[in-house]
């Protein structure tokens, strides 16, 4: 199994005809993703030859869904137009929208997130690398070759770069799914949503959670873990060496006084029984040690 994205997922790409959209569509196709079309009203009716496949371009998300049965969209639309693109996908009834775009105004994000919740669409992002279920599908910009084989680790992360690093360091074990939720102040899918999904997934034995300074998402996740998660969770919090009082990294990484500090998040997670690494490499070591204690879980 996998969470949110499987080999049956049919993917549209909003912004596929742009440079970034085209580049990453090629990568998604090469990873085995069933990309069934792109969306660009100005180029509707055309096709793009990508990785040996002729991918049709539709005038709207609804048109693409009706023609292909698509249930996922990946959004590479520039920030000024991203809100309209997501609202269009939600109104069309898409099940999952993966919003890669960085720099979307927070008030735009709040608006489309509220609309998505009201209509039953799951949003991943914005400002995220997307998600990957190795051996099944890849929706976004996560390099598929860093951990190409499926395994029994579930990963949820605010940071794209740290997603890649932990996947690479644990590549011999493989992942059921890895979800980059994004680091903006408002995101659609949270740590708690992913923890819940991994807890329910019979093919996930251990969960890796990557957070960062700022906000209280990790503290809330710790409360959820203590009450609802039975599987082992290993965590890393980015920002232990951040200069005091300085905003760093993602837009959501804002520390106010003693709230949102790495040390505070570590204490909350450890109180919930979560082991917290001091570096990404140490975190990977904690995962290896726990999996070794549970038995050989290098592959499903």
C-alpha positions in Angstrom: 0.0 0.0 0.0 0.9 3.7 0.0 -0.7 6.8 1.3 -2.6 9.4 -0.8 -0.8 8.3 -4.1 -0.8 4.8 -5.7 0.0 3.2 -9.0 -3.7 3.6 -9.9 -3.5 7.4 -9.5 -4.0 9.3 -12.8 -2.2 12.6 -12.8 -2.9 15.9 -14.6 -0.2 18.7 -14.6 -1.4 22.3 -14.5 1.4 24.3 -16.0 2.8 21.3 -17.9 3.7 23.4 -20.9 6.0 25.7 -18.9 9.7 25.0 -18.4 9.4 23.7 -14.9 6.2 21.8 -15.5 7.7 20.2 -18.6 10.9 19.2 -16.9 9.3 17.6 -13.9 6.6 16.0 -16.0 9.4 14.1 -17.8 10.8 13.1 -14.4 7.4 11.9 -13.2 6.8 9.9 -16.3 10.3 8.3 -16.1 9.4 7.3 -12.5 6.3 5.4 -13.7 3.7 8.0 -12.8 0.6 7.7 -15.0 0.5 11.3 -16.2 -2.6 11.5 -18.4 -2.6 15.1 -19.5 -1.7 18.7 -18.9 -3.8 21.8 -18.6 -3.3 25.1 -20.4 -6.3 26.9 -21.9 -4.1 28.6 -24.6 -2.7 25.3 -25.8 -5.8 23.1 -25.5 -5.9 20.4 -28.2 -2.2 20.1 -28.6 0.1 17.3 -27.4 3.6 17.2 -25.9 6.0 14.3 -26.8 7.5 13.5 -23.4 9.6 10.4 -22.6 8.2 8.7 -25.7 4.6 9.5 -24.9 2.2 11.9 -26.5 0.6 13.8 -23.6 -2.6 15.7 -24.4 -3.1 19.3 -23.3 -6.6 20.1 -22.1 -8.3 23.5 -21.8 -9.5 22.9 -18.2 -9.1 20.5 -15.3 -12.7 19.4 -15.8 -12.1 18.6 -19.5 -9.0 16.6 -18.5 -10.8 14.7 -15.8 -13.7 13.8 -18.1 -11.4 12.6 -20.9 -8.9 10.6 -18.7 -10.4 9.8 -15.3 -7.7 11.8 -13.6 -7.9 12.1 -9.8 -4.7 14.0 -9.0 -3.4 17.3 -10.2 0.1 18.7 -9.8 0.2 22.5 -9.9 3.2 24.3 -11.4 1.3 27.5 -12.0 3.1 30.8 -11.1 2.1 32.5 -7.8 -0.2 35.2 -9.2 -2.3 32.5 -10.9 -2.0 29.6 -8.5 -5.1 30.4 -6.5 -7.3 30.3 -9.6 -5.7 27.1 -10.7 -6.3 25.3 -7.4 -9.9 26.6 -7.2 -10.5 25.3 -10.7 -9.3 21.9 -9.7 -11.4 21.8 -6.6 -14.5 22.9 -8.4 -13.8 20.1 -11.0 -13.9 17.6 -8.1 -10.3 16.5 -8.1 -9.4 14.3 -5.2 -5.8 15.4 -4.6 -4.1 18.6 -5.6 -0.3 18.8 -5.1 0.7 22.5 -5.1 4.4 22.8 -5.8 4.4 26.6 -6.4 6.5 28.7 -4.0 5.6 32.3 -3.1 1.8 32.1 -3.1 0.4 34.9 -0.9 -0.9 33.5 2.4 -4.3 35.0 2.0 -4.6 33.1 -1.4 -3.6 29.9 0.3 -6.2 30.4 3.1 -8.9 30.9 0.5 -8.2 27.8 -1.6 -7.5 25.6 1.4 -10.9 26.5 2.9 -12.6 25.9 -0.5 -10.8 22.5 -0.7 -11.9 21.4 2.7 -15.5 22.3 2.0 -15.4 20.2 -1.2 -13.4 17.2 -0.1 -10.2 17.9 -2.0 -6.9 17.1 -0.3 -4.2 19.7 -0.8 -0.5 18.9 -0.4 1.5 22.1 -0.1 1.9 24.8 -1.2 5.7 25.4 -1.5 6.4 21.7 -1.3 8.2 18.9 -3.2 5.1 16.8 -3.5 4.9 13.1 -2.6 6.2 9.8 -3.8 5.2 6.2 -3.4 8.4 4.4 -4.7 7.7 1.8 -7.4 4.2 3.2 -7.8 3.9 6.9 -8.5 5.6 10.3 -8.0 3.7 13.5 -8.0 5.9 16.6 -7.7 9.7 17.2 -7.8 11.1 14.5 -5.5 14.0 12.8 -7.3 12.8 9.2 -7.8 16.3 7.7 -8.0 17.3 8.6 -4.4 15.2 5.8 -3.0 13.8 3.9 -6.0 12.5 0.8 -4.2 9.5 0.5 -2.0 9.9 -0.3 1.7 8.2 0.0 5.1 9.2 3.5 6.3 6.7 6.4 6.0 8.1 9.9 5.9 6.4 13.2 6.4 8.5 16.4 6.2 8.2 20.2 6.1 11.5 20.5 4.2 12.1 19.3 0.7 15.9 19.1 1.0 15.7 17.1 4.2 13.1 14.8 2.6 15.7 14.0 0.0 18.5 13.5 2.5 16.6 11.2 4.7 15.4 9.2 1.8 18.9 8.8 0.5 20.4 7.9 3.8 17.7 5.2 4.3 17.5 4.0 0.7 18.5 0.5 1.6 15.2 0.2 3.6 12.9 1.9 1.2 9.7 3.9 1.8 6.0 3.1 1.6 5.4 6.8 0.9 7.2 10.1 1.5 5.1 13.3 1.8 6.6 16.8 1.6 3.9 18.9 3.2 5.6 22.3 2.7 6.9 24.9 5.1 4.5 27.8 4.6 2.4 29.1 7.6 -0.7 27.5 6.1 -0.6 24.1 4.4 -3.3 21.7 3.4 -2.0 18.4 4.7 -0.4 18.4 8.1 2.0 16.2 10.1 -1.1 14.9 11.9 -2.9 13.9 8.6 0.2 12.0 7.5 0.7 10.3 10.9 -2.9 9.2 10.8 -2.5 7.8 7.3 0.7 6.0 8.1 -0.7 4.5 11.3 -3.5 3.0 9.2 -1.2 1.7 6.5 -0.4 -2.0 7.0 2.8 -1.7 4.9 4.3 1.1 7.1 6.2 -0.2 10.1 8.0 3.0 11.2 7.4 6.8 10.7 10.0 9.5 10.2 8.8 13.0 10.9 10.8 16.1 9.9 9.9 19.4 11.4 11.5 22.8 11.9 11.5 25.8 14.1 8.5 28.0 14.2 4.8 27.5 14.9 3.4 24.7 17.0 2.7 22.0 14.4 5.3 19.6 15.9 3.9 20.1 19.4 0.4 19.3 18.2 1.8 16.3 16.3 3.4 15.1 19.6 0.0 15.3 21.4 -1.5 13.2 18.5 1.3 10.7 18.6 0.9 10.2 22.4 -2.9 9.6 22.0 -3.3 7.8 18.6 0.0 6.4 17.1 1.2 3.0 18.1 4.0 2.6 15.5 7.5 3.9 16.3 8.2 7.5 15.3 11.7 9.0 14.8 11.9 12.7 14.3 14.3 15.5 13.3 13.8 19.2 14.0 15.7 21.6 11.7 16.9 24.8 13.4 18.8 23.8 16.6 21.7 26.1 15.5 19.5 29.0 14.2 20.6 32.3 15.7 18.1 33.4 18.5 15.5 35.9 17.3 16.2 35.5 13.6 13.6 34.2 11.0 15.2 31.6 8.9 14.2 29.1 6.1 10.6 28.6 5.2 7.9 31.3 5.6 6.5 29.2 8.4 9.8 29.0 10.4 9.1 32.0 12.6 10.0 31.8 16.3 8.2 34.2 18.7 9.9 34.3 22.1 10.1 30.8 23.5 7.4 29.5 21.3 8.4 27.3 18.3 12.0 26.7 19.3 13.7 23.5 18.3 14.4 22.6 21.9 10.8 23.0 22.8 9.6 20.8 20.0 12.2 18.2 20.9 11.0 18.1 24.5 7.3 17.8 23.4 8.1 14.9 21.0 10.3 13.0 23.5 7.6 13.3 26.1 5.4 11.5 23.6 7.9 8.7 23.2 9.5 9.9 20.0 13.3 9.6 19.5 14.7 12.9 18.1 18.0 13.0 16.3 20.3 16.0 16.6 21.3 15.8 12.9 19.7 14.1 9.8 22.5 11.5 9.8 21.9 10.7 13.5 18.2 10.5 12.8 18.8 8.0 10.1 21.0 6.0 12.6 18.1 6.0 15.1 15.8 4.6 12.3 18.3 1.8 11.5 18.7 0.9 15.1 14.9 0.7 15.7 14.3 -1.3 12.5 17.1 -3.7 13.5 15.5 -4.2 16.8 12.2 -5.0 15.1 13.7 -7.4 12.6 14.8 -7.2 8.9 12.6 -4.7 7.2 14.8 -3.8 4.2 11.9 -4.6 1.8 8.2 -5.4 2.0 
